Amino acid sequence: MKDKTIYMYVSYTLIRKESDDDTSWTDEVHVANEIKSWHTDLDFEVDDINITTFKTEGNKYYIKGDNNE
């Protein structure tokens, strides 16, 4: 049987409450590496990953770095 390559586009939102004890969750590179590692452990190859950090204020969302911090 010939191997086939299947491509998937996966999108999800991660939510975590702030913690003074652990700041690694705010490091976008660290989060991307952890997600890549998890998928690699499941035998997936991760070609591209983009992390956009945003905060909420009421029902408004602000992207990190948009002068709204």
DARAKA-V69042 format. One record per helix or strand. SS is the DSSP state (~ for helix, > for strand). FROM is the first residue (numbers start at 1). LEN is the number of residues. Records with the same first field share a line. If there is no record, write none. Layout:
SS->FROM-LEN  FROM-LEN
//
This chain:
~->24-3  28-14
>->54-4  60-4
//
